[in-house]
Amino acid sequence: MEALMQPYFNWTNLIVVALLLWGGFLLLSYLKRSLQGSTFLGRYQRWTMELLSVFLLLYEPITVLTLTMIFLFINPFTHGIMLMVVILAAFTRIRDYVSGRIIQASSLLVEGKRMKTAKSTGVISRIGRMGLYLQTGEGLHFVNYSNLLTEGYSLATGKEIGGYYQLHIRPEALDEFKPLQFLEDKFVSTPYLDRTFKPELMINEKNHQEILARISVREDQHLRELLDLLAEWGYPATVARK
């Protein structure tokens, strides 16, 4: 017991390991981005991408666990008490996070798929660390991963819902948040949109000259007509992903 109370690491060890792990994460992320859209590995391309995705999914919790253990053994007694307090205070969040890693390990869980939970049915709008957002007819609903595991869920079989898209819109004249209001008003009377899902509009945090939009069209062929209509309004757009 006394041996466990002895320090095995120091702050320098923690910083060096953190930098190495962060460098590994950046390298793997760059490798994944480089392989996307290429055919460099031929028939092994898809298998490699899936393997990288799963590894990156597990890399983050492994990194956190490794750094936590080093932090603990810098000063086992004091840091042990600190970690116990943090774990007790954030137990619900930690449980959601771990549940999310388990659920996301399945390649079936992707944005744009229709999901049915115990309380709501809709399209997966965003996938976060603690839960995901379902776009339903009533609006955007947050569902934490712990509830998904305990209450269960089902995903639409076959291909993803056909009319769900994310757009990058670059207004010809961006004046504060007026373009958002303009688009919201226009979308109300646009015939191509699926009224089951309310369009989401936001300014791109990485590029304030661009608007991100999540929309659902009635039929896939309506997307081209919607893009032409946006261009006529002075809001040319490109499809980010489906």
Contacts in CASP RR format, 6 or more apart in sequence:
PFRMAT RR
TARGET T0000
AUTHOR 0000-0000-0000
METHOD contacts of the structure
MODEL  1
MEALMQPYFNWTNLIVVALLLWGGFLLLSYLKRSLQGSTFLGRYQRWTME
LLSVFLLLYEPITVLTLTMIFLFINPFTHGIMLMVVILAAFTRIRDYVSG
RIIQASSLLVEGKRMKTAKSTGVISRIGRMGLYLQTGEGLHFVNYSNLLT
EGYSLATGKEIGGYYQLHIRPEALDEFKPLQFLEDKFVSTPYLDRTFKPE
LMINEKNHQEILARISVREDQHLRELLDLLAEWGYPATVARK
4 76 0 8 1.000
5 76 0 8 1.000
5 77 0 8 1.000
6 76 0 8 1.000
7 73 0 8 1.000
7 74 0 8 1.000
7 75 0 8 1.000
7 76 0 8 1.000
8 73 0 8 1.000
9 70 0 8 1.000
9 73 0 8 1.000
9 74 0 8 1.000
10 74 0 8 1.000
11 74 0 8 1.000
13 70 0 8 1.000
13 74 0 8 1.000
14 67 0 8 1.000
14 70 0 8 1.000
14 71 0 8 1.000
14 74 0 8 1.000
17 66 0 8 1.000
17 67 0 8 1.000
17 70 0 8 1.000
18 67 0 8 1.000
21 63 0 8 1.000
21 66 0 8 1.000
21 67 0 8 1.000
25 56 0 8 1.000
25 59 0 8 1.000
25 60 0 8 1.000
25 63 0 8 1.000
28 52 0 8 1.000
28 55 0 8 1.000
28 56 0 8 1.000
28 59 0 8 1.000
29 56 0 8 1.000
31 52 0 8 1.000
32 49 0 8 1.000
32 52 0 8 1.000
32 53 0 8 1.000
32 56 0 8 1.000
35 41 0 8 1.000
35 45 0 8 1.000
35 48 0 8 1.000
35 49 0 8 1.000
35 52 0 8 1.000
36 49 0 8 1.000
38 45 0 8 1.000
39 45 0 8 1.000
41 48 0 8 1.000
50 107 0 8 1.000
53 107 0 8 1.000
54 105 0 8 1.000
57 101 0 8 1.000
57 104 0 8 1.000
57 105 0 8 1.000
58 101 0 8 1.000
58 105 0 8 1.000
60 101 0 8 1.000
61 97 0 8 1.000
61 98 0 8 1.000
61 101 0 8 1.000
68 83 0 8 1.000
71 79 0 8 1.000
71 83 0 8 1.000
72 79 0 8 1.000
72 80 0 8 1.000
72 83 0 8 1.000
73 79 0 8 1.000
87 94 0 8 1.000
92 146 0 8 1.000
93 130 0 8 1.000
95 146 0 8 1.000
96 130 0 8 1.000
96 131 0 8 1.000
96 144 0 8 1.000
96 145 0 8 1.000
96 146 0 8 1.000
97 129 0 8 1.000
97 130 0 8 1.000
97 145 0 8 1.000
99 144 0 8 1.000
99 145 0 8 1.000
99 146 0 8 1.000
99 148 0 8 1.000
99 149 0 8 1.000
100 129 0 8 1.000
100 130 0 8 1.000
100 131 0 8 1.000
100 145 0 8 1.000
102 145 0 8 1.000
102 149 0 8 1.000
103 109 0 8 1.000
103 145 0 8 1.000
103 148 0 8 1.000
103 149 0 8 1.000
104 127 0 8 1.000
108 155 0 8 1.000
109 124 0 8 1.000
109 127 0 8 1.000
109 132 0 8 1.000
109 155 0 8 1.000
110 124 0 8 1.000
110 127 0 8 1.000
110 160 0 8 1.000
111 124 0 8 1.000
111 125 0 8 1.000
111 126 0 8 1.000
111 127 0 8 1.000
111 166 0 8 1.000
111 241 0 8 1.000
112 123 0 8 1.000
112 124 0 8 1.000
112 125 0 8 1.000
112 160 0 8 1.000
112 161 0 8 1.000
112 164 0 8 1.000
112 242 0 8 1.000
113 123 0 8 1.000
113 124 0 8 1.000
113 155 0 8 1.000
113 156 0 8 1.000
113 160 0 8 1.000
113 161 0 8 1.000
114 121 0 8 1.000
114 122 0 8 1.000
114 123 0 8 1.000
114 124 0 8 1.000
114 155 0 8 1.000
114 156 0 8 1.000
114 160 0 8 1.000
114 161 0 8 1.000
115 121 0 8 1.000
115 122 0 8 1.000
115 123 0 8 1.000
115 124 0 8 1.000
115 134 0 8 1.000
115 153 0 8 1.000
115 154 0 8 1.000
115 155 0 8 1.000
115 156 0 8 1.000
116 122 0 8 1.000
116 153 0 8 1.000
116 154 0 8 1.000
116 155 0 8 1.000
117 134 0 8 1.000
117 143 0 8 1.000
117 147 0 8 1.000
117 148 0 8 1.000
117 151 0 8 1.000
117 152 0 8 1.000
117 153 0 8 1.000
118 147 0 8 1.000
118 151 0 8 1.000
118 152 0 8 1.000
118 153 0 8 1.000
119 141 0 8 1.000
119 143 0 8 1.000
119 151 0 8 1.000
120 134 0 8 1.000
120 136 0 8 1.000
120 138 0 8 1.000
120 141 0 8 1.000
120 143 0 8 1.000
121 134 0 8 1.000
121 136 0 8 1.000
122 134 0 8 1.000
122 135 0 8 1.000
122 136 0 8 1.000
122 137 0 8 1.000
123 134 0 8 1.000
123 135 0 8 1.000
123 136 0 8 1.000
123 161 0 8 1.000
123 164 0 8 1.000
123 197 0 8 1.000
123 216 0 8 1.000
124 132 0 8 1.000
124 133 0 8 1.000
124 134 0 8 1.000
124 135 0 8 1.000
125 132 0 8 1.000
125 133 0 8 1.000
125 134 0 8 1.000
125 135 0 8 1.000
125 140 0 8 1.000
125 200 0 8 1.000
125 214 0 8 1.000
126 132 0 8 1.000
126 133 0 8 1.000
127 133 0 8 1.000
130 144 0 8 1.000
130 145 0 8 1.000
131 142 0 8 1.000
131 143 0 8 1.000
131 144 0 8 1.000
131 145 0 8 1.000
131 148 0 8 1.000
132 142 0 8 1.000
132 143 0 8 1.000
132 145 0 8 1.000
132 148 0 8 1.000
133 140 0 8 1.000
133 141 0 8 1.000
133 142 0 8 1.000
133 143 0 8 1.000
134 140 0 8 1.000
134 141 0 8 1.000
134 142 0 8 1.000
134 143 0 8 1.000
135 141 0 8 1.000
135 197 0 8 1.000
135 198 0 8 1.000
135 200 0 8 1.000
135 214 0 8 1.000
135 216 0 8 1.000
136 196 0 8 1.000
136 197 0 8 1.000
137 196 0 8 1.000
137 197 0 8 1.000
137 198 0 8 1.000
139 198 0 8 1.000
140 198 0 8 1.000
140 200 0 8 1.000
160 242 0 8 1.000
161 216 0 8 1.000
162 220 0 8 1.000
162 242 0 8 1.000
163 194 0 8 1.000
163 216 0 8 1.000
163 217 0 8 1.000
163 218 0 8 1.000
163 219 0 8 1.000
163 220 0 8 1.000
163 223 0 8 1.000
163 242 0 8 1.000
164 197 0 8 1.000
164 214 0 8 1.000
164 215 0 8 1.000
164 216 0 8 1.000
164 242 0 8 1.000
165 214 0 8 1.000
165 215 0 8 1.000
165 216 0 8 1.000
165 217 0 8 1.000
165 223 0 8 1.000
165 239 0 8 1.000
165 240 0 8 1.000
165 241 0 8 1.000
165 242 0 8 1.000
166 212 0 8 1.000
166 213 0 8 1.000
166 214 0 8 1.000
166 215 0 8 1.000
166 239 0 8 1.000
166 240 0 8 1.000
166 241 0 8 1.000
166 242 0 8 1.000
167 212 0 8 1.000
167 213 0 8 1.000
167 214 0 8 1.000
167 215 0 8 1.000
167 227 0 8 1.000
167 230 0 8 1.000
167 237 0 8 1.000
167 238 0 8 1.000
167 239 0 8 1.000
167 240 0 8 1.000
168 204 0 8 1.000
168 210 0 8 1.000
168 211 0 8 1.000
168 212 0 8 1.000
168 237 0 8 1.000
168 238 0 8 1.000
168 239 0 8 1.000
168 240 0 8 1.000
169 183 0 8 1.000
169 210 0 8 1.000
169 211 0 8 1.000
169 212 0 8 1.000
169 213 0 8 1.000
169 230 0 8 1.000
169 235 0 8 1.000
169 236 0 8 1.000
169 237 0 8 1.000
170 209 0 8 1.000
170 210 0 8 1.000
170 211 0 8 1.000
170 235 0 8 1.000
170 236 0 8 1.000
170 237 0 8 1.000
171 179 0 8 1.000
171 209 0 8 1.000
171 211 0 8 1.000
171 234 0 8 1.000
171 235 0 8 1.000
172 234 0 8 1.000
172 235 0 8 1.000
172 236 0 8 1.000
173 179 0 8 1.000
174 208 0 8 1.000
174 209 0 8 1.000
174 211 0 8 1.000
177 203 0 8 1.000
179 211 0 8 1.000
179 235 0 8 1.000
180 201 0 8 1.000
180 202 0 8 1.000
180 203 0 8 1.000
180 211 0 8 1.000
182 233 0 8 1.000
183 199 0 8 1.000
183 201 0 8 1.000
183 211 0 8 1.000
183 213 0 8 1.000
183 235 0 8 1.000
184 199 0 8 1.000
184 201 0 8 1.000
186 233 0 8 1.000
187 193 0 8 1.000
187 199 0 8 1.000
187 215 0 8 1.000
190 226 0 8 1.000
190 229 0 8 1.000
191 218 0 8 1.000
192 217 0 8 1.000
192 218 0 8 1.000
192 222 0 8 1.000
192 223 0 8 1.000
192 225 0 8 1.000
192 226 0 8 1.000
192 229 0 8 1.000
193 199 0 8 1.000
193 215 0 8 1.000
193 216 0 8 1.000
193 217 0 8 1.000
193 218 0 8 1.000
193 226 0 8 1.000
194 216 0 8 1.000
194 217 0 8 1.000
194 218 0 8 1.000
196 216 0 8 1.000
197 215 0 8 1.000
197 216 0 8 1.000
199 213 0 8 1.000
199 214 0 8 1.000
199 215 0 8 1.000
199 216 0 8 1.000
200 212 0 8 1.000
200 213 0 8 1.000
200 214 0 8 1.000
200 215 0 8 1.000
201 211 0 8 1.000
201 212 0 8 1.000
201 213 0 8 1.000
202 211 0 8 1.000
202 212 0 8 1.000
203 210 0 8 1.000
203 211 0 8 1.000
203 212 0 8 1.000
204 210 0 8 1.000
204 211 0 8 1.000
204 212 0 8 1.000
211 235 0 8 1.000
212 240 0 8 1.000
213 237 0 8 1.000
215 226 0 8 1.000
217 223 0 8 1.000
217 226 0 8 1.000
223 239 0 8 1.000
227 237 0 8 1.000
227 239 0 8 1.000
230 236 0 8 1.000
230 237 0 8 1.000
231 237 0 8 1.000
END
